[in-house]
Amino acid sequence: MALKIYKSSDQIGDENSRKFSSFQRKNVQKNQLNSYQKFARKENDFQNKKSENNEEKFISYDDFYEKNGRDLLFGNSSFSRKKSTNLSPKEYYEKQKIRREKIAKKLADEKNLRENLANGNLENEEFLITKISPAAKTAGRYNVFVNDKFSFSLDEVQLVNSGLKKGKVLSSEEYLSQKNDSDFGKNYVRALDLISRRIRSEKEIRDYGFKKKWSENATEKVIERLYERGYLNDEKFAESFVDARANLRNFSKRKIEIELIKKGIEKEIREQILRENENFDESESLKNMVAKKWNRYENDQKLIAYLARQGFNFDDIKNAIKEFREENANE
């Protein structure tokens, strides 16, 4: 993931941007990018490129920054904030390259270790726990060092249940099991954090796990635990989702159902919630949309076409427009 190397426009020097509308501000940010933003966009485009074997792809500084100002100092870069120094694009490029190569090597080494553990290639190796200490950045988690190197972290409950302590020797199977437990613990906490912001569907959690490259086994364990603890329930999610849309009073039944399909809600649940929800009234939503959009369209045909795209029935739309015109005839 690319580092953020510049502040947003409302944080650096553009005090007037707060007075603009959001539409105007987006145009300013799009058309008047400062040098940091231009550099960052090029850097992000570059970092997202992969070679054919899916490894990080680096090219020479001269090739990459051929058209970019090379004498510009990056006073707002993440490196300069830490070291109180300014970086040129070339210096920043070199530091980023070294950092990303280290991360790629670390991930490759970890993948290789897990494969060897799973295939039984390290049965004769000794995995000695040399240190257990509280994690500095995450309260309630403990870092476990094996053979004097950080290996994995566990939460307090996992640590107590595992019986791990300094000086204990793990077999290759036990070592792999603890690593998997560590992954599950971290993934579960991330899923809980996601749900704490708003209720989620099962598909949303699965999509998040896929995005974060969780293993299939880890994803299933997280889903199972969330259901056991009552944090995951597609029926409650659908009910909450429909209530939220009903309060806005501008959604058709069809549009809500399409959104529920995207969230992975099964047909039986969708139909039941939409049928039984007392807050959702499609006719009221249609009337509200007609009143809201009446003055934005030159003629009825364009308004009808817009409402049809929102999922409302054609005959219902014509009746709603007719009623609105009759109610407002004397105004």
Secondary structure, 3 states (H helix, E strand, C coil): CCCCCCCCCCCCCCHHHHHCCHHHHHHHHHHCCCHHHHHHHHHHHHHCCECCCCCECCCCHHHHCCCCCCCCCCCCCHHHHHHCCCCCHHHHHHHHHHHHHHHHHHHHHHHHHHHHHHCCCCCCCCEEEEEEEECCCCCCEEEEEECCEEEEEEEHHHHHHHCCCCCCEECHHHHHHHHHHHHHHHHHHHHHHHHHHCCCCHHHHHHHHHHCCCCHHHHHHHHHHHHHCCCCCHHHHHHHHHHHHHHHCCCCHHHHHHHHHHCCCCHHHHHHHHHHCCCCCHHHHHHHHHHHHHHHCCCHHHHHHHHHHCCCCHHHHHHHHHHHHHHCCCC
